Every structure is written in structure tokens, then in C-alpha cells.
Amino acid sequence: MKSNITDRKIRFALVGCGRISKNHFDSIAQHGDRAELVDICDIDPLALDAATKSTGAKPHASLTAMLAATTADCVIVTTPSGLHPRQAIEIAQSGRHVLSEKPMATKWEDGVRMVRVCEEAGVHLFVVKQNRRNATLQLLKQAVEKKRFGQIYMVTLNVFWQRPQVGYYDQAKWRGTWEMDGGAFMNQASHYVDLLEWVVGPIESLHAYTATLARDIEAEDTGVLSVKWRNGALGSVNCTMLTYPKNLEGSVTILGEKGTVRIGGVAVNEVKEWQFADVDPDDEKIKEASYNTTSVYGFGHPLYYDNVIKVLRGEAEPDVDGREGLKTLEVLMATYRSARDGVRVGLPLEL
């Protein structure tokens, strides 16, 4: 692995100046005492010009050109998901760390290749899972780890959002395509699919139905997923991009032997129910953990970057590395396989 950086700021570069890039620009700015954005690139001149004016970073028209000139230690990949593998591999082979937005890939073999190449190159592969850093979900994760629920009986996740045809899908040809994007599960609900194993534990099997009910896209705009965990719990993910007239809910509910918790809001940002048989100091943190937001992204990106910076400085281990990112990708691949073939799919996948 490359040497720790302790004598200067961590230098970042970014490829893909679209919708999510602002979260990354803002996060780096918030950590300006330890990090800086030095280069950016995009094939869209208008997007590149706007990002250059807002960040002051040096612009480039292609990733290859940027890699040939940049002094960055880590390159952020915020392009369409289907491009992540090829670009991550090019970045890793240039000797730089990779920070990939979710999903890390749209195909299982591509995700595996990303991990292998980064390990061979001796660089870190970070996969963004910013929702894990939300205070609400940190408290939920701790409650599970402390076994406050006792036996977990049922888990339900709802992603009831709105992505309009004209205002979202038609803005870019790659949106909603299998090759570059995936559907509601892979793109919009990816962070919620991540919670299935991160919070509750390893999945034994799953069964899914997906449908394209109202949007003119290749992939699904609506889906349901039934899950059985190895610990015996049962659960589901209910996901749609057709909620009228706007985003309604992003929630997780856990029902257990000794506890009931529901975290809702538009993006798991409000503790709606928090009941346990025992008392714990964490119970006093509930009110301050909830926060107001109209953004489905939440406020986790700066917290995620704090970990990335500490890792590159040699002060911490990665919260979400490439192998951790593969866990979510595996569940997504199993979901799509189940929906396609109409069968229950066991995990781990036999590939």
C-alpha cells in the first residue's frame, strides 16, 4: 500500500461534474485544513466550466488527460455507474487511490475486477456509503451490536421517492439503462439495500419482483424484495420512483424480541419510534440524532470524507472499502437475478 500522507493536505481530483459532484466539492471544502481539490474533468464543457468556476480546480476534458497531469493522491469517480469500473482501473493503474460513488459497478464481475486491480496496484478503493454515517443509523447499528433487540423478527425498508420522466430520466440518456445505471434498486435504493447486511447481518436468501410501470426506461421504476437472514429474521424492501407528487419516505423499521425502532423521514433522518426493554445512554441521543432535510443524500458525505482523509493519513481503517462495497453489489445482483428468473436466490452467489 502507498505511504501515508502526513506532511501536507490530501489532494483530490474528480471525474464527472454532474448531479452528485457538488456533495463531494462541498465535503472537501469542509475539510479544507486537511484536503484540497486540485483537478476536475468532464466530457461536457458546460458542466466542466460550471464546476471550474465554483471550485477553482484545474479543468480537463478527459480522465486520461487529467491523470497525465494531476498531482492528486486520490481520484473521485462520480460518472454514470457503468463507467466506474473502467475508470477506477485506469486510476488505480496510474498509482492513485480511488473513491467511487455508489453503486461501484453495474455488473458483479466488474466490481470484482475493480477490487482486484486496486489491491494489485497497492491503492485504496473507497466506495461511498454516506448514509452509514447518519447519526440516526449509527445509533441503530449500535443498538443491534449491543443486542438490544434480542432476537430480530422483522425488518422493513421503504424507499418511496419521485423521479419524473422529464425532470430526471430524460436529462441524460444513460439514466435508467441497464449498462450505465440500473433501476430503482441499484441506483436510488442502493444505500437502503446496503443497510440489509450492514445493520442486520448476512442474508440467507431473497426473492424479488420488479416492474417498469410508468417510466420510459430499460430498468425498473418499482420493486419489492423479500429477505431471509441467517439469524432467522424476515424482511422486505419496498421501492418505487413513482410516488406522487414528490419524495415521501426513506425508512427502516426493525421489530425485535425486546425492541422496536422506526427511522423515517425522506432519508432515514428522523427517529419516529425508539422503544427498548432496557435503558441505555444512547436513548438520550435520539432527539439530537434526528435532523431536517429535503435531500435524499442526507449529510453523510463530509463524515465519510473524514474517514477517507484519516485513512490516507494512516490514522484509521476504511469504513467502506471495495470488498465491503461488493457486499451490496452481491445483494443487488441476486435481486435482479431473482426478478429475472422468478426464483429464490441464496447467498453467497455461486459465480
N, C-alpha and C positions, 0 to 999 in steps of 0.2 A: 504493500500500500504506500502511496505517496506520503512524503514527510508532512508533519503537522505545520501549520502556518501560525506563527506566534508573534512575529515581529512587524506585522503590518495588517491592514484591512484585508478581508477576504474579497477577492474580485469576482464578480458575477458577470456573465453575458447571457442574453436571452434571444431565442429564436421563436418567432410567432407573436406579433404585436396585436393580437385580437382581443376578444371579449374578456378573457381571464387575466391577461398580462398586467392590467392595472393593479390587481391584487398583489402581484409579485413586485412591481415597481414600488408600491406603497410600503410593502413589508421591508424591502431592502432599505428604503429611506428611513424607516423607523429604527433600523439598526445601523444608522449611519456612523456610529462610533466604531463599529467593527466590520462593516461591509460597505461595498460600493458597486454600482452598476457601471461597467466600462464600455460595453458594446451591445448592440442590438441588431437584429436583422429580420427582414420580412420581404416576401416577393411582391407585396402590394405597396407601391410607392406612397400612397396616401396614408396608409396605416403606419408605415415606417416614418414618414415625415411628422405625423402627429406624435408618435412616441418619442422621436428625437427631440422635439420641442418641449415635451413635458418632462423628459428625464435628463437631457443634456448628454446622453451616451452617444458614442460614435456609431453612425449607421452603416449597415452593409446590406447589399442586395441578395446575398446568398449565405447559407451556412458555411459552405466551403471557403468562401472568401473571408468570412469572419474568423474562422478557425485559423486561417493562414496568418492573420494579423493580430488577433487578440492576445492580451496578457491575462485573460480570465483564468481563475482556478477551477471554476465550476460553471457549466452552461445549463441554463434553464430551458426546457422544451415545453412550449405552450402552443404547439401547432395542432392541426387535426390529429386525432388519436392514431389513425392508421399510419401516420408518418413517424411516430415516436420511435419505433424500433430501428429503422434505418438511420435516423438522425442521432439517436443515442449511441449507436455503434460507431458512427463516424466521430462523434465527440470523444468517446472512450479511447478510440484508437489514436486520437490526437494527444492523449495523455491527460485529459481533463475529466474532472468529476461530472456526473450527470444528475440533474434534478428534473424528473419527469412529472408532468401533470397526470391526473387520472383520466381514463384508465391507461396503464402503462403501455398496453397494446390491445389490438382487437382480435388477435389470434394467439392461442396458447404457445405454439412453437416460437413465435416472435418474442414473447415475453421471456421464455426460457433462454433464447439466444441473447437477449439483452443482458440478462444476469451473467451468463457465461462469459461474454466478451468483456464486461466491466471487471469481473473477477480476474480474468486473464491479463487485463491491462493494469491491474492494481489500482483501480479508481473506485470511488463510491458510486452506487446507484441509489439515489433517493427517489421515493415515489410519494407524491403529495397526498396525504390523507388528513387535511386540516381539521375535519370535524372531530377527530380524536382528541384534539387539544381544547375543544369547547369545555368550559368549566362544568356544564351540566353532565356531559358524557364522562368526564373524568370522575365525577362523584359516582355515577352509575357503575363504571368499571371497578372502582374501589369497593363498592357495595358487593358486587359479585365476587371479587377476590377475597373479601372478608367473610364470604359465605353467609351474608346477612339474609339472603332469600331462603336459605335452606335448600330444599330441592326445588329447582325451577320447573314449573309446569308448562307455561305457555309464554310465547314471545310474539308480539305483532309489531310490524313496522309498516307505516303508511307514508307514501310519497304522493300527495295529491297536488300536483302543480299544473301550470298552464304554459304551454309552449305553442303559440299561434303559428299557423302556416305562413302568413305573410310577414309577421313581425319577428319570426325566428328562423324557421326551416328554409324559407325562400331567400334568406340573407346570404347563404353560402351553399353552393351545390353539394358540398361534401356532407352536410348535416343530414342525419338520418340514413346514410348509406351504410351498408354492411362493411365495406372495405375501410372506410375512413372514420366512422363514427360509432356505429351500433345504434341501438334504440334506447328506450326509456330506462331499461335496467342497466345497460352498460354505461351510458353517458350520465343521465340525470340522477339515477338512483345508485350509482356506483358506491358512494360513500355510505349509503344505508346497507347495501349488500356487504360492505366491509365490516359493519357492526355485528353481523351474524356470528362470525367466528371470533372477532376481536373481543367482544363483550361476553358472549355466551359460551363459546368453545367450539371444538371440532364438530363438523357436520357428518352425520352418518349417511343420509340420503336426502334427495329432494325431488319434487315433481312440479313442473311449471306449465302454465298456459300463457301464450302471448297473442296479441291481436293488433292489427293496424286498422283502427275503427274510423278515424276521421282525418288523419293527416296523409298527405300525398308524399310518402316516404317509403323506402325499402324496408326498414326495420320496424319494430313495434312501437306504438304510442301508448299501449296499455298492457299490463301483465299481472299475473298473480303467481306466487311461488309458495309452495308448501314445503316445510322443512322438518326433518327429524334429526336431533342432535344425538351425539354419542352418550350424553348424560341423561337421555330419556326425554328431554323437553321436546315439545312440539311447537310449531310456529308458522308464521306466514309473512310474506312481503306483498303488499298491495300497492301497485304503482300505476299512475296514469299522468299523461301530459295534457289531458282534456278537461281539467277542472274549470268550471265556469264561475265567475268571469276571470279569476286570477288565482295565483298560488294560494292554497288553503292551508296545507298541513304537511309537515315533515316530522314524524313522531316515532317513538319507540315505547312500547309497553311491555313490562315484564311482570308476570304473576307467579309467585312462588309460595312455598310452604309457610314462610314466615315474613313475607314482604310483598308489597305491591308498589310499583313505580310506573308513572307515565310521564314522559318528557315530550312535550309537543311544541306548539308554535309553528311558524312557517319553516323552521330549520333546526329542530331539536334544541330550541333556545329558551324554552320555558318549562320549569318543573311544575307539572299540573297535579301530580299525586306522588306522595312520598310517605309510605306507611311501612313501619317495621315493628316486629315484636320486641326487639331490643332497642336500646338507646346507644347512640354513637356520636362522638363530637362532630362528625360530618353533617349531622342533622341540622346543626346551626349554620351551615354554609349554604343551605338551599336557596334562601331568598337572594343572597348576593350572587349566586351562580346564574340565575336567570337574567336574561338581557333582552332588550328590544332590537329587532332588526327587520328590515323588509327584504334583505338579501338572502338568497338560499345558500350563499357561500359562507355566511357566518363571519366570525372574526378570528378564525384559527390560523390563517396564513402567517401573520407575524410570529405567532408562537411556534409554528412549525419551523420557520426560518431560524429562530433562536437555537433550536436543536441542531439544525444543519451547520450553522456557524460554529457552535461548540464542538461538533464532531470534527470539522476541518481544522479546528484549533487543538484537537487532541484532548478535549475536556469532557466528552460524553460519547455514548454509543448511539447509533441511529435509532430514532423512533420507528421509522418505516424505511427499511432498505428494500432492495429488489426482491429478495426471497419472501419478505413479508407482503410485498405487493403482489406476488404470484398467488398468494392465498385467495385474494379477492378475485383475481383473474380466473382461477380454477373454478370458483363458485359460479362466476358468470358463464364460463364455457359449459359447465354442467347444466345451468339453467337453459341455455339456448339448445343444447343437445336434447334435453327433456322435452322442450316445447316442440322441437322439430320432429322428433321420433315418437312422441306420445308415450314416453316411458318414464319410470322412476329411475334416477341415476344415482349410483353410490359414489361416495368419495373415500379415498382419493381417486382421481380419474386414472384409468388404465390407458396410457397414451404411448 
